[in-house]
Amino acid sequence: MEPGETPEQALVRELSEELAIKVSVGEFICTVEHDYPTFHLTMHCYFCSIESGHLTLLEHEAAKWVNASELRNLAWLPADVRVVSALLD
């Protein structure tokens, strides 16, 4: 988050910068705290709806839409595992 930003404002900005979409932020899912070898991550997770734009990978290598039943079969980064569990439990 940038100084003065709420988690919701940061999410809107990040998705615009990284995926070229405008979203509306919905219900809070969870906050994940995770220590990677070179940095500490605090990730606030929310449901979002795409309001405009088309997903364009500006800073990512790959993306795909999957059904909820497929989520546990994917190779997630350690911090993402808790988010997947929160979505499915």
N, C-alpha and C positions, 0 to 999 in steps of 0.2 A: 504494500500500500504506500502511496505517496503521502507526504505530510498533509494532514487535514482531510484525507479521504476516509469515508466509511468503507467497510468491507464490500458493501453493495456497489458503491461508486467505483471502487477498484476493479471489481469483477466486470462491470460494464466497460470500463476503459481497456482492461486486458483483453477481453474477447474482441473488442473492436480492433485493437492493435495486432493481435495474433491470428485472428480468424476472419477479419473484415465483416463482422456482423454486428447488428445492434440488437440488444436483448432487453427484456424486462425481467427483473429479478423477482423470484417468487419465494416460496417457503424455504427456511433454513434447514439444512440437512445435518451438518456436523462441522466441528473444527478439528483439524488434524495437526498435531505437533509431531515432527519427525526430525531426527538428527541424521543427516547424510554425512559422509566423511569430510566434506569441505564446507558445509553450511547447515544452518538450522532452518527448517521450513515450518511456517504457520500458514495453514491453508483453510480458509473459511469456504464452505461448500453450500450452494443453494441450487434449487431447481430454477431453471430459466426457460423463457420462451423466446424464440427468434422473432423479432419484430420486422427486421429488414436485412437485406444482404444475402449473399450466398457464401457458404463456408469456403474460404480460401486459405490454404495453409501458408501463412506468411513466416512462421517461425517453427513449424513442426514438420516432421518427416512423413507422417501417415495419420490417417483418420478413417474411421468407418462407423456406420450405424449398425448396432446390434440389438437383438431382443434381450430383455432382462434375463431370460433363461440361458443366454450365452455368456453373461458377464463373468461367471466364475471360471470359465474355460480359457480366459485370456491371461497373458503374462503381464501383470500390473507391477508398477514400481511400488516399493514398500509403503510409501505414504498413501497410495491410492487404494490399498487393500481395505483399509478401514472405511473408506467412502463406499466401496462396492458392498461391504457388509451392511452398512447403514441403509443402503438402498434396498437390499434384499431381505433383511431381517425384520 
